[in-house]
């Protein structure tokens, strides 16, 4: 049997992230990405995978308007700060910004050429800007309220600008402005047939742009939030043409089509020919929300995607719905192809769906359960039926092969769902409080257990469920028990379906025998409420996670605590077994995910990829892939990377050995340039230091160092500066660091060095130590002058003999031209004479009559010393003499 391999590491893959909190958005011309307002920042999202490609940080104010340029390379944004910004999406930098409105900018539009930008604000003004110059070209007044939308005419030849506003009361106007320089009158028409705020404008609405008269008023019986035109030749238009020809109504006329969406959450398609509705959705894909004033909100906007990709509708609960229109068998069919959720709110529970574990069901602070496709992270379907927030869920595959989902809610009910049909097949009513925990049976899969805030535990039977259920049946409770004194937070069923365990806020966990819920054992020891319980898949024990920051393993036989795991800094909210019960994965209110080994009580790894509480944790039964979610509205997937990390470490070790051999070969060949490059690739700073130190002692070191450094990029230079900063802290290594630093500044211009990320901090770390080193050198240089003075006074340093001096300059001193050896002999003889005289003085110190002789000898010595000093060179060059014996000092002749 293969030995069990413990996991050592997981790789985090962000699956669902918050990218849209409502408000403005912009879609690229090809529909490949969406630019969304997310609070005070701007997120650029890949529409295929819902992953965030990049983030543009704003000015800490909420974004109010967004628009893309015609080529999708420039983005215009504005916020409550009234600052209009122009972003280059290739570099993700703001290239220019300006202010112009007296209030927040509420809408923007870019003309087809990309040279003009129109903005409408809360100050009732419409301004047109030159994009390149950043100056205002047109200033329009006339609206009586907030300008809610602006649009250029799609034909560049027609220089017209449309703007709509809410003038208050029952008045709303659309104004047409002439932006050509030939017209004096700017507002050429006012369209005032609307009775509420104008939220969207399309050129093919039923207005005659020749005389600006109302051709037709379409009654929609709802608040229309957006209208968009369907261009001729698109798949939408082709399907609609086929439908009209099949219906034999107005088959010969050319009609214009447009789409409307509004508060009902229904997509409707209209024809300008007779203003008839050609298609209306029978059922809404949107969960209608209600504002504080009681108004309903379904869709908030819609846009036709470029490249014939269909229709995009945005909902009030931050969802992006992608539709395609097909005409089959004389019927129009609007199909939902993709659903991207911009904001999931707080994730409270999650589970993998199906045996293949390709779907993930989420319970958030909503009445619905969203099921996501893990491949595209698109919300595949939504389970709607609860009237209050869903608090918990569990999944299983029935004996017949159906994927089932059970949910518990604050509406005191449990619901059973069939995932393929996305329909509710059973409802359990009986709890008197919110249902906070549910769990399916593991073996027979014909019942599930629920725990509630009414302190009771119920076992629900799934008998009587058929494959062709058309309406939900009433589920019956087989057993009920008052299990705890406080709310029940979690339940779990044993692998053999013989036991069920419940955890509660009363700080206890109880094990019950099925099917009658007879008490078996009570686990006592936690100091706070218990948030999670789980049976071991191989042993007779239970793991619990508590608000006291600990995880405990209990023996079912006697209720004793076998092990305690400590490490979380806040409440532990989930703890589950992995690796056949030999390891535990936990998450808590501290935002951490931890991997534990049961045998050693060791925390193998800690991951910090959440910014708030991690409420939900799911483990795949086959793949053992992890999924976590919490209060930060982020869902992360975790893949076991133990084997991959081991292979990567082996590969790097092998590459390191080969590179090390190349390094040794380069050193043996005296190829220092290659040796420096290899040492840098291997990230061996000590070896790099040895190479630079050896080069410093060689002639032509600059060439070798320069050739090696010229190949470095910004990241390599940043790492080199880091090495230099470390070397510079040690006096023994400072000369190497200063040498390399000097060569770097000689090779690379300052303009390139300042572009290196973090170079300022690195250079600041170099300055104080460099000042200290140069100060020490200055003190040493000054000390050498004192040494020169002392040695000169001791007659250790002898002046240079200027053999090139002219003899005519000293006619009375022929002895200057004598050989150096003679001078040395004279000095040595005179030194011996001085020593003899000194000894003679010492021997005669006791005799007073010899004082005159001592004075004479002293005068004689001073005369000899002055004679030696007169022979010193007038030049300043000196040579220091080392290892001078104090018992025998000889004068040394210096050479020029």
Helices and strands as residue ranges (DSSP letters): E 10-16, E 25-27, E 33-38, E 41-46, E 52-57, E 63-68, E 74-79, E 83-88, E 93-99, E 105-110, E 116-121, E 126-130, E 136-140, E 146-152, E 160-166, E 172-178, E 187-194, E 207-208, E 213-214, E 224-230, H 235-247, E 257-262, E 268-271, E 276-280, E 289-290, E 296-297, E 299-304, E 311-315, E 319-328, E 331-341, E 347-353, E 359-364, E 369-373, E 378-383, E 390-397, E 403-409, E 413-418, E 423-429, E 435-440, E 447-452, E 456-461, E 473-474, E 476-482, E 488-493, E 499-504, E 508-513, E 518-524, E 530-535, E 541-546, E 550-555, E 561-566, E 572-578, E 583-588, E 593-597, E 602-607, E 616-619, E 626-629, E 635-640, H 642-668, H 672-681, H 685-696, H 701-709, H 714-728, G 731-733, H 734-747, H 750-753, H 759-793, E 797-798, G 807-810, G 814-817, H 820-843, G 848-850, H 851-870, E 892-893
